[in-house]
Amino acid sequence: MSFGYTVLGFGSGVSAGDPFIAATGGTITTSGDYKTHLFNSSGTFTVTNGGTASGSNTVYYLILGGGGGGGSANGGGGGGAGAYWVSTSQSVTAQAYTITVGAGGAGQTENRGVSGSTSTFINSSAGGGGGGGQHVSNYTGYYGGCGGGGGSHSTNAGAGGAATVWWLGKNGGHGRTDGSYRYGAGGGGAGVIGNSAAADAAGQGGAGLSYPYPSAVYRAGGGGGGGYNGSAQDNPGTGQHGGGNGDNGENATANYGAGGGGRSISFNTAGGAGGSGIVIIRYKFQ
C-alpha cells in the first residue's frame, strides 16, 4: 500500500507511512502475505520500513546454534545439537540488525569434541551444542544447547552432557563399556534426549524439531556414538536430523545445527564436525 510518495533510502516499492514491514537480507521467499528471510551465514537483516498498522511491526523467528563435534575413537560420543530458540513475536523498527550464525564445533583427535558456537538475533541467542566425550579422558559429554553424548574406554564410560535449561534442548546419553567393548552415546537433539549406549551397540542421536518456514524441515538432531569391539567397528549409532553417524566420525549437515558423529575406530583420528546453525525470520508484508 502506498500513500503517494517514495522516500529516498527505503528502496523500490516502499513508501513513507507504508503499514507493513519491508526488509532485506538473507535468502528471501514469499508465501501468501508473508516473507521469510533465511540466513545460512552471518549477515544483516535491514528493516527499511518498520510498519505503521497495529501489530504490523512484528517478526517471528527461529535461532539455531551450531552443533557440537563428536568425540574421538574408539567409542567416541556423538555431538549435541545447537540450542533451538523460537520467538512468537518481536517488534522491529527501521534499522539494521546484526545476524550471527554459529559455526559447528570441530571433532578433535584424542580429545572431546569442540562445542558449537552461539547464534544471535536482536536480544535473543541460541548456544552451541556440547562436544561428545572421548575414549581416553574427558569421557563425559560436554554441556551446551543440547548435551554431547558420553564416550567410552575399557575401564570408564562417560555420562551425557546436560542441556542448558533456558533453551529448547536435551541431554546427551551415557556411554557404556565392558572391557574391550566400548560404545559411545548419542548426542542430545532439540526434541529428544540422546540414546545411551547398550551392552552391544552405540547410542543414536536424539531427534530434532521441525520448523515450518520456509518449508517444513527437521533440524537440530544429535550425532551418533561410535562403537568398538576391541578389534573393529561394531554397531555404531546413527545421527538424527542432520547429525553425523558414529562410524567414521561423520560430519553433520551444514545449517542444521546438528551434532557430529563420534568416532568408532582408529586411534589418533577425530570425531565428526558439528553442523553450522541458522536464523530464519518471518513477517507479514501486505
C-alpha positions in Angstrom: 0.0 0.0 0.0 1.4 3.4 -0.9 0.5 6.9 0.2 1.7 8.7 -2.9 5.4 9.4 -2.5 8.6 7.4 -2.1 11.2 8.3 0.4 14.8 8.0 -0.7 16.7 5.2 1.0 13.7 3.0 1.5 14.1 1.3 -1.8 11.8 0.5 -4.7 8.2 -0.1 -3.8 8.3 1.2 -0.2 6.7 4.5 0.6 6.6 6.6 3.7 3.9 5.5 6.1 3.6 2.1 4.5 1.7 0.0 7.1 3.8 -3.2 6.7 7.4 -4.2 7.2 9.8 -4.1 4.4 13.3 -5.6 4.8 16.4 -7.0 3.0 19.0 -9.6 3.9 19.5 -13.4 3.6 17.6 -15.6 1.1 14.0 -14.3 0.8 11.0 -16.3 -0.1 7.3 -15.3 -0.3 4.2 -17.3 0.6 0.8 -15.6 0.7 1.0 -12.5 2.8 4.3 -13.4 4.5 8.0 -13.2 3.6 10.7 -15.4 5.1 14.4 -14.4 5.3 16.8 -17.4 5.8 20.3 -16.8 6.9 22.8 -19.6 6.4 25.7 -17.4 7.4 26.2 -14.2 9.5 24.8 -11.1 7.9 22.4 -8.2 8.3 18.6 -8.0 8.5 17.9 -4.5 7.4 14.4 -3.2 8.1 13.7 -0.4 5.6 10.2 0.2 6.9 9.0 -0.7 10.4 5.3 -0.8 9.7 2.6 1.6 10.9 -0.5 -0.5 11.2 -1.4 -2.0 14.6 0.7 -5.2 15.1 2.3 -4.9 11.7 5.9 -4.3 13.0 6.2 -7.8 14.4 8.6 -10.5 13.2 8.7 -14.2 14.2 12.0 -16.2 14.1 14.0 -19.3 14.8 17.6 -19.2 16.0 19.6 -22.4 15.9 23.1 -22.6 17.4 26.0 -24.6 15.9 26.2 -28.3 16.7 28.9 -29.9 18.8 31.7 -32.0 17.4 31.9 -35.8 18.0 34.3 -37.5 20.3 37.4 -39.3 19.0 37.9 -43.0 18.7 37.5 -45.6 20.0 33.9 -45.4 21.2 33.5 -41.6 21.0 30.3 -39.9 21.9 28.1 -38.0 19.4 28.0 -34.2 19.5 24.9 -32.4 20.8 22.7 -30.2 18.6 22.7 -26.5 19.0 20.0 -24.8 21.1 16.7 -24.3 19.3 15.1 -20.9 20.1 11.7 -19.9 18.7 10.2 -16.4 19.2 6.4 -16.0 18.9 6.8 -12.2 18.3 9.4 -9.4 18.2 8.8 -5.8 17.3 11.3 -4.1 14.9 12.0 -0.6 13.7 13.7 0.8 10.6 17.3 -0.1 11.2 20.0 -2.8 10.5 20.0 -5.8 12.8 23.1 -8.0 13.0 22.7 -11.7 12.5 25.2 -14.1 13.8 25.1 -17.7 12.7 27.1 -20.0 14.9 29.7 -22.4 13.5 29.7 -26.1 14.2 32.3 -27.4 16.6 35.3 -29.4 15.3 35.9 -33.1 16.0 39.3 -33.4 17.7 41.9 -36.1 17.8 42.4 -37.7 21.2 40.0 -35.3 22.8 36.4 -34.4 23.4 34.6 -32.7 20.5 34.6 -28.9 20.5 31.3 -27.3 21.4 29.4 -25.3 18.7 29.1 -21.5 18.6 26.2 -19.3 19.5 23.8 -17.8 17.0 22.1 -14.4 17.8 19.4 -12.0 16.6 18.3 -8.9 18.4 18.4 -9.7 22.1 18.0 -13.5 21.7 20.6 -16.2 21.4 20.9 -19.9 20.9 24.0 -21.6 22.3 26.1 -24.2 20.6 25.8 -27.9 21.2 28.1 -29.7 23.6 31.0 -31.8 22.3 30.9 -35.6 22.5 33.0 -37.4 25.1 36.1 -39.3 24.0 37.7 -42.6 24.9 40.9 -41.8 26.7 40.0 -39.0 29.1 37.2 -36.4 29.2 34.7 -39.3 28.8 31.7 -37.1 29.8 29.9 -35.3 27.1 30.1 -31.5 27.3 27.1 -29.4 28.3 25.5 -27.0 25.7 22.3 -26.1 23.9 22.0 -29.9 23.7 24.4 -32.1 25.6 27.1 -34.2 24.0 27.0 -38.0 24.3 29.3 -39.7 26.8 32.3 -41.6 25.5 33.8 -44.9 26.5 37.0 -46.6 27.5 38.0 -50.1 28.6 37.6 -49.1 32.2 35.4 -46.0 32.2 32.3 -44.7 30.5 31.2 -41.1 30.5 27.8 -39.6 31.3 26.0 -37.4 28.9 26.3 -33.7 28.9 23.5 -31.6 30.2 21.4 -29.2 28.1 21.4 -25.6 29.1 18.0 -25.1 30.7 16.7 -21.9 29.2 16.7 -23.1 25.6 14.9 -26.0 23.8 17.4 -28.8 24.1 18.0 -32.2 25.5 20.8 -34.0 27.4 23.3 -36.4 25.8 23.1 -40.2 26.5 25.5 -42.2 28.6 28.4 -44.2 27.3 29.0 -47.9 28.2 32.0 -50.2 28.5 32.5 -53.9 29.0 36.3 -54.5 28.8 37.4 -54.2 25.2 33.8 -53.4 24.1 33.3 -49.7 24.1 30.2 -47.9 23.0 29.7 -44.1 22.9 26.3 -42.5 23.4 24.3 -40.3 21.1 24.3 -36.5 21.4 21.1 -34.8 22.6 18.7 -33.4 20.0 16.4 -30.4 20.3 13.4 -32.7 20.7 14.7 -35.9 22.3 17.5 -37.0 24.7 20.4 -38.7 23.1 20.3 -42.5 23.4 22.6 -44.1 25.9 24.8 -46.9 24.7 23.6 -50.5 25.1 25.7 -53.6 26.0 26.3 -54.3 22.3 25.6 -51.1 20.5 26.4 -47.4 20.5 23.6 -44.8 21.1 21.7 -43.0 18.4 21.5 -39.2 18.4 18.4 -37.6 19.8 15.8 -36.4 17.3 15.4 -32.7 16.4 12.5 -30.5 15.8 10.7 -29.2 12.7 10.2 -25.5 11.8 7.6 -25.0 9.1 9.1 -22.0 7.3 10.1 -21.5 4.5 9.3 -25.2 4.3 8.9 -27.9 7.0 12.4 -29.3 7.8 13.6 -31.2 10.8 16.9 -29.9 12.2 19.0 -30.0 15.4 19.5 -33.7 15.7 22.2 -35.3 17.8 25.2 -37.2 16.4 25.5 -40.9 16.8 28.0 -42.6 19.1 30.9 -44.7 18.0 31.1 -48.5 18.6 34.2 -50.6 19.1 34.5 -54.3 20.0 38.2 -54.4 20.7 39.4 -55.0 17.1 36.9 -53.5 14.7 33.9 -51.1 14.4 30.8 -52.6 16.0 27.2 -51.3 15.8 27.8 -47.5 15.6 25.0 -45.1 16.4 23.0 -43.2 13.8 22.8 -39.4 13.7 19.4 -37.8 13.6 18.1 -34.9 11.5 21.4 -33.7 10.1 23.6 -35.3 12.8 26.6 -37.3 11.8 26.7 -41.1 12.0 29.1 -42.7 14.5 31.1 -44.9 12.1 33.9 -42.9 10.6 33.1 -39.8 12.7 30.8 -38.4 10.0 30.3 -34.6 9.8 26.9 -33.1 10.5 24.9 -31.4 7.7 25.7 -27.7 7.4 23.0 -25.3 8.6 21.1 -28.0 10.5 22.7 -27.1 13.9 23.2 -30.9 14.4 25.9 -32.8 16.2 28.9 -34.6 14.6 29.3 -38.3 14.8 31.5 -40.0 17.4 34.4 -42.0 16.0 34.2 -45.8 16.2 37.8 -47.0 15.4 41.4 -45.9 14.7 43.4 -44.1 17.4 44.6 -40.6 16.5 41.5 -39.9 14.5 38.9 -37.2 15.1 35.2 -37.3 15.5 32.9 -35.6 13.1 32.4 -31.8 13.0 29.1 -30.3 14.1 26.9 -28.5 11.6 26.6 -24.7 11.5 23.4 -23.1 12.7 20.7 -21.0 11.0 18.5 -17.9 11.6 15.0 -17.7 10.0 12.9 -14.6 10.2 9.2 -14.3 9.1 6.8 -11.4 8.9 3.6 -10.1 7.2 4.4 -7.8 4.3 1.0 -7.0 2.9 
